[in-house]
C-alpha cells in the first residue's frame, strides 16, 4: 500500500525526494499519510480534487484484498 502511493505521488511531483508516505494502522482501518512539498500540493490534489480522488480510488481497490478500510490523507 505504502509503495503504491509513493510511486503514484513521485510520478506527479517536481520534487520526488520530498515525498514521504506513512502508514497508521488501526483495528479495521489503515490511514495513509502522504506528504509532499508545498509547491507540489496542487499537482497531487489536481483540479477540483480529481487526482486526489483517483489516488484514493486506486488505493481502495488495492485494499480490497486486505479487507480493511483505507483512507488517504494528503498533508
Secondary structure as the mmCIF struct_conf table of DSSP 4:
data_model
#
loop_
_struct_conf.conf_type_id
_struct_conf.id
_struct_conf.beg_label_comp_id
_struct_conf.beg_label_asym_id
_struct_conf.beg_label_seq_id
_struct_conf.end_label_comp_id
_struct_conf.end_label_asym_id
_struct_conf.end_label_seq_id
HELX_RH_AL_P HELX_RH_AL_P1 UNK A 2 UNK A 12
BEND BEND1 UNK A 14 UNK A 14
HELX_RH_3T_P HELX_RH_3T_P1 UNK A 16 UNK A 18
STRN STRN1 UNK A 20 UNK A 25
BEND BEND2 UNK A 27 UNK A 28
STRN STRN2 UNK A 29 UNK A 35
HELX_RH_3T_P HELX_RH_3T_P2 UNK A 38 UNK A 40
HELX_RH_AL_P HELX_RH_AL_P2 UNK A 41 UNK A 45
HELX_RH_3T_P HELX_RH_3T_P3 UNK A 47 UNK A 49
HELX_RH_AL_P HELX_RH_AL_P3 UNK A 50 UNK A 63
HELX_RH_3T_P HELX_RH_3T_P4 UNK A 64 UNK A 66
TURN_TY1_P TURN_TY1_P1 UNK A 67 UNK A 67
STRN STRN3 UNK A 69 UNK A 74
#
